[in-house]
């Protein structure tokens, strides 16, 4: 298959990240860097750069001897991520409602139109579309530090969303609820209602896949 028009570093990063996200490289698995580089079709240098970037995102761990493995999934980390997002996402929505401009509104509407319900499988495209919606809200805050923090949190939380998706399939009521939450967040931001946007985002985060992942990792499977 032809290699995408990316730098070798970016291609290696994208390829390994996708394998981690879709579960073909599961949590805790040791990464044989030479073999992984050969499988992907790059040399060791871009592979090492990719792993360092994934380490910064919390998806890979690298020890003092440069041995790498896929980072474990823990209820403790899932809880930490949820607690921070429960505070920062509503702040971003509040600021977005105060600071959004016409370009931001167009980006939010466009992202909302591209979303579709999430299945209980590794639907990376659907997850990416949900991320784009939230990213459009974050950017409308026009607070660069907050946007950077939330992007980093989203990177770390992506695998936990997969845990949440796998733990329980969304019901028709879940799908309807989530769509309604997104719509209300969008309308509050567009209408310039900061308190409403903040409250709607708080409710949305509290019912999120991150919350479901905590429950799944805390309660062992029967």
C-alpha positions in Angstrom: 0.0 0.0 0.0 1.3 3.4 -0.9 2.6 5.5 2.1 0.6 8.6 2.8 2.1 12.0 1.9 3.4 12.5 5.4 6.9 12.9 6.9 8.3 9.6 8.0 8.0 10.7 11.7 4.4 11.7 11.2 3.6 8.5 9.4 5.2 6.3 12.1 3.4 8.2 14.8 0.0 8.0 13.1 0.4 4.3 12.3 1.4 3.3 15.8 -1.2 5.5 17.5 -3.9 3.9 15.3 -2.8 0.4 16.3 -2.9 1.4 19.9 -6.3 2.9 19.5 -7.9 0.0 17.6 -6.5 -2.5 20.1 -4.1 -4.3 17.8 -1.4 -3.1 20.2 -3.2 -3.7 23.5 -2.4 -2.0 26.9 0.8 -3.4 28.5 2.2 -4.9 25.3 5.9 -4.6 24.8 6.9 -2.9 21.6 9.6 -4.5 19.6 10.8 -1.3 18.0 12.8 -2.8 15.1 10.0 -5.2 14.2 7.3 -2.5 14.5 9.4 -0.2 12.3 9.8 -2.9 9.7 6.1 -3.7 9.7 5.2 0.0 9.2 7.9 0.5 6.6 10.1 3.1 8.3 13.6 3.1 9.8 14.3 3.1 13.6 14.9 6.9 13.8 11.3 7.9 12.9 10.0 5.0 15.0 11.8 6.3 18.1 10.6 9.8 17.5 7.0 8.5 17.1 7.3 6.6 20.4 8.6 9.6 22.2 5.6 11.6 21.0 3.3 8.9 22.1 5.0 8.8 25.5 4.3 12.5 25.9 0.6 11.8 25.2 0.6 9.0 27.8 0.0 6.2 25.3 3.4 4.6 25.6 5.9 4.2 28.4 9.7 4.1 27.8 12.1 2.9 30.6 15.7 3.9 31.3 16.9 1.2 28.9 14.7 2.6 26.1 12.3 -0.4 26.3 8.8 0.7 25.2 5.4 -0.7 25.9 1.8 0.4 25.5 0.8 2.3 28.6 -1.7 0.4 30.9 -5.3 1.5 31.4 -6.2 2.2 35.0 -9.2 3.4 36.8 -7.0 5.9 38.7 -5.9 7.6 35.5 -9.4 7.5 34.0 -10.6 9.2 37.2 -7.9 11.9 37.0 -8.7 12.7 33.4 -12.5 12.8 34.1 -12.0 15.2 37.1 -9.9 17.7 35.2 -12.2 17.6 32.1 -15.2 18.1 34.4 -13.8 21.5 35.2 -12.0 22.6 32.0 -14.6 21.6 29.4 -17.3 23.7 30.9 -14.9 26.6 31.3 -14.1 26.3 27.5 -17.8 26.3 26.7 -18.4 29.4 28.9 -15.6 31.3 27.2 -16.7 30.1 23.8 -20.1 31.6 24.3 -18.5 34.9 25.3 -15.8 35.1 22.6 -17.0 33.2 19.5 -17.0 34.9 16.2 -18.6 34.1 12.8 -15.7 31.9 11.8 -16.0 29.9 15.1 -19.7 29.5 14.6 -19.2 28.2 11.1 -16.6 25.7 12.4 -18.9 24.5 15.2 -21.9 24.0 12.8 -19.7 22.2 10.3 -18.3 19.8 13.0 -21.8 19.2 14.4 -23.1 18.1 10.9 -20.3 15.5 10.6 -21.0 13.7 13.8 -22.7 10.4 13.9 -23.7 8.1 16.8 -20.9 6.0 18.3 -21.1 2.2 18.1 -19.6 -0.1 20.7 -16.7 -0.9 18.4 -13.4 0.9 17.5 -15.0 3.4 15.2 -12.0 5.8 15.0 -13.7 8.0 12.4 -16.7 8.6 14.6 -14.5 9.3 17.6 -12.5 11.8 15.5 -15.7 13.6 14.4 -16.7 14.0 18.1 -13.3 15.3 18.9 -13.6 17.9 16.1 -16.9 19.1 17.5 -15.3 19.6 21.0 -12.2 21.1 19.4 -14.3 23.7 17.6 -15.9 24.7 21.0 -12.4 24.8 22.6 -11.0 27.1 19.9 -14.0 29.4 20.1 -12.9 30.2 23.7 -9.8 32.0 22.2 -7.8 30.9 25.2 -4.7 29.3 23.7 -3.5 27.8 27.0 -6.9 26.2 27.8 -7.1 24.8 24.2 -3.6 23.3 24.6 -4.5 21.7 27.9 -7.7 20.2 26.6 -6.1 18.9 23.5 -3.5 17.1 25.7 -6.3 15.7 27.9 -8.2 14.4 24.8 -5.0 12.6 23.6 -4.7 10.8 26.9 -8.4 10.1 27.2 -9.0 8.6 23.7 -8.2 5.0 24.8 -10.6 5.4 27.8 -13.3 6.3 25.4 -12.7 3.0 23.6 -13.1 1.3 27.0 -16.3 3.1 27.6 -17.6 2.1 24.1 -16.7 -1.5 24.6 -18.2 -1.7 28.1 -21.7 -1.0 27.1 -23.5 -0.4 23.9 -25.4 2.9 23.7 -29.1 2.5 23.8 -31.5 4.5 21.6 -32.1 6.7 24.6 -28.3 7.3 25.0 -27.9 8.2 21.4 -30.8 10.7 21.6 -29.5 12.2 24.8 -26.0 12.7 23.5 -27.3 14.3 20.3 -29.5 16.6 22.3 -26.5 17.6 24.6 -24.4 18.5 21.6 -27.2 20.5 20.1 -27.8 22.4 23.3 -24.1 23.1 23.8 -23.8 24.4 20.2 -26.9 26.6 20.5 -25.8 28.1 23.8 -22.4 29.0 22.4 -23.8 30.4 19.2 -26.4 32.4 21.1 -23.9 33.9 23.4 -25.2 32.3 26.7 -22.1 31.5 28.8 -23.9 30.1 31.9 -26.1 27.8 29.8 -23.2 26.6 27.7 -21.2 25.9 30.9 -24.1 24.0 32.5 -24.8 22.0 29.3 -21.2 21.0 29.0 -21.0 20.0 32.6 -23.9 17.6 32.2 -22.4 16.3 28.9 -19.0 15.4 30.6 -20.7 13.8 33.5 -22.5 11.4 31.2 -19.5 10.8 28.9 -17.6 7.8 27.9 -14.9 8.8 30.3 -17.3 8.3 33.2 -18.4 5.0 31.7 -14.7 3.9 31.5 -14.2 4.6 35.2 -17.1 2.3 36.0 -15.8 -0.4 33.7 -12.3 -0.4 35.1 -13.5 -0.2 38.7 -15.9 -3.1 38.4 -14.3 -6.2 37.1 -16.1 -8.1 34.3 -18.2 -11.0 35.5 
